[in-house]
Amino acid sequence: MKKANLPKYEDPDDTLNGPRYQTGKLCIERCGRPAGTAWSPYWCWRCNADRIGRISRSLNELALDAAREKA
């Protein structure tokens, strides 16, 4: 069941984070969890959610900087 207001990549129960996508390898972050989500075969769901969150924050900051420069 989808958790309230969580993006799909952050929801451990979402089917896109489920066993269908697991590769049989461990996460490259060496956290010990199985690797593989719909977004990447290299990270477990938790490390992948953290990674996507960092990317999203960086992109948002770049967009804000660009908007400030334009103003």
MOBEL-V58231 format. One record per backbone hydrogen bond with DSSP energy under -1.0 kcal/mol. CO is the residue of the C=O (numbers start at 1). NH is the residue of the N-H. If there is no record, write none. Layout:
BEGIN
co=CO nh=NH
co=CO nh=NH
END
This chain:
BEGIN
co=3 nh=6
co=7 nh=10
co=8 nh=11
co=11 nh=14
co=14 nh=17
co=15 nh=18
co=16 nh=38
co=18 nh=21
co=25 nh=35
co=27 nh=30
co=33 nh=27
co=35 nh=23
co=40 nh=37
co=42 nh=28
co=43 nh=36
co=44 nh=48
co=45 nh=49
co=46 nh=50
co=47 nh=51
co=48 nh=52
co=49 nh=53
co=50 nh=54
co=51 nh=55
co=52 nh=56
co=53 nh=57
co=54 nh=58
co=55 nh=59
co=56 nh=60
co=57 nh=61
co=58 nh=62
co=59 nh=63
co=60 nh=64
co=61 nh=65
co=62 nh=66
co=63 nh=67
co=64 nh=68
co=65 nh=69
co=66 nh=70
co=67 nh=71
END
